[in-house]
Amino acid sequence: MKLPIIRISKEFNFDMAHALLGYDGLCKNIHGHSYTLVVTVKGSPINDDTSPKNGMLIDFKDLKNIIKQQIISRFDHALLLNSKTPRDLVEIMMKNYDKIVLLDYQPTTENLIADLADQIKSLLPENLVLYGLLLRETQTSYAEWFAEDQ
């Protein structure tokens, strides 16, 4: 029997702030969002009667642990800033706030989802492929990333 290709998804929620350096609107100011990240992986279910994970692509708990430990823990309740933000301003903020993440790109949803895709791909077991991501910044605004588009 040919093993089917299946996609499974897991949803994660976290809060994060950012400011868009040089932006010509309100988002140049520090502001936050309640983000939702949906991670979709694909592969064939494990076909091994001796495995406790028989019939699964990956245990949802294992996928949750990978994403929470490596991704969500870094960004939840963090302030993301472009590394080109004036150094004196960053230093003042770092003296007063614990979780500032400097990025080599503008911290837009579009850039963030591409970065997350690269990170997540490297964290997955070999039998899985990252199929897609959805990163919701607000209830009505989100970005999507699909492996097939790359």
C-alpha positions in Angstrom: 0.0 0.0 0.0 1.3 3.4 -0.9 1.5 5.7 2.1 -0.6 8.8 1.7 0.8 12.3 2.0 -1.0 14.1 4.8 -0.8 17.7 6.1 -1.3 18.6 9.7 -1.4 22.0 11.3 -0.8 23.4 14.8 -1.8 26.8 15.9 0.2 29.0 18.3 -0.7 32.3 19.9 1.7 34.9 21.3 2.0 38.7 21.9 4.7 40.8 20.5 5.6 44.4 19.8 7.5 46.0 17.0 8.2 49.4 15.4 8.9 49.9 11.7 12.0 52.1 11.2 11.5 54.9 8.7 7.8 54.0 8.1 5.5 56.8 7.0 2.6 55.9 9.2 1.6 55.0 12.8 3.5 51.7 12.7 6.7 53.7 13.1 5.7 53.8 16.8 6.2 50.9 19.1 2.9 48.9 19.2 1.9 45.4 19.8 -0.3 42.6 18.4 -1.7 39.3 19.5 -0.2 37.1 16.8 -1.4 33.7 15.7 1.0 31.4 13.9 -0.3 28.3 12.1 2.3 25.8 11.2 1.5 23.1 8.5 3.7 20.2 7.9 3.3 17.4 5.4 4.6 13.8 5.1 3.6 10.2 5.3 2.3 8.8 8.6 4.7 6.5 10.4 3.9 2.9 9.3 5.5 0.8 12.0 3.4 -1.3 14.4 6.2 -1.2 17.0 6.2 2.6 17.1 4.1 4.4 19.7 3.7 7.1 17.1 2.3 4.6 14.5 -0.1 6.4 12.1 1.1 9.9 13.0 3.2 12.3 11.0 4.4 13.7 14.3 2.8 13.8 17.7 1.1 17.2 18.0 2.7 17.5 21.4 6.2 17.1 19.8 5.4 19.7 17.1 4.1 22.0 19.9 7.3 21.6 21.9 9.6 22.3 18.9 7.8 25.5 18.0 7.2 26.8 21.5 10.8 26.2 22.7 12.5 27.4 19.6 10.2 30.1 18.2 7.5 31.3 20.5 9.7 31.5 23.6 12.0 33.9 21.6 9.2 36.2 20.4 6.5 36.1 23.0 6.3 39.4 24.8 9.4 40.7 22.9 9.9 44.0 21.2 11.3 43.5 17.6 13.4 46.2 16.1 15.3 46.7 12.9 19.0 46.5 13.8 19.5 49.8 12.0 17.5 51.5 14.8 19.8 54.2 16.3 22.2 52.5 18.7 21.7 55.1 21.6 17.9 54.4 21.5 18.4 50.7 21.6 20.8 50.9 24.5 18.3 53.0 26.5 15.6 50.5 25.8 17.8 47.5 26.7 18.5 49.1 30.1 14.8 49.3 30.8 13.3 46.2 29.1 14.4 42.6 29.1 13.2 41.2 25.8 14.4 43.2 22.8 15.2 41.3 19.6 17.2 43.1 17.0 16.6 41.8 13.4 18.6 42.3 10.3 15.4 43.3 8.5 12.3 45.4 9.0 10.1 43.6 11.5 7.0 43.4 9.2 4.8 40.4 9.2 6.0 39.5 5.7 9.7 39.5 6.6 9.0 37.7 9.9 7.1 34.9 8.3 9.9 34.3 5.8 12.4 34.2 8.7 10.2 31.8 10.7 9.9 29.5 7.7 13.7 29.2 7.5 14.0 28.6 11.2 11.2 26.0 11.4 12.4 24.1 8.3 15.7 23.4 10.1 14.0 22.2 13.3 11.7 19.6 11.8 12.4 15.8 11.8 13.7 14.5 8.4 10.4 12.8 7.6 8.5 16.1 7.6 8.4 19.0 5.2 7.2 22.5 6.1 4.2 23.0 3.8 3.1 26.4 4.9 2.8 29.1 7.5 0.1 31.6 8.3 1.0 34.5 10.5 -2.0 36.6 11.7 -1.1 40.0 13.0 -4.6 41.2 13.6 -8.0 39.5 13.1 -8.2 40.8 9.6 -4.5 41.0 8.5 -2.1 38.1 7.9 0.7 36.8 5.7 1.1 33.3 4.3 4.2 31.4 3.3 4.0 28.2 1.1 6.9 25.9 0.3 5.6 25.4 -3.2 6.1 29.2 -3.9 9.8 29.1 -3.0 
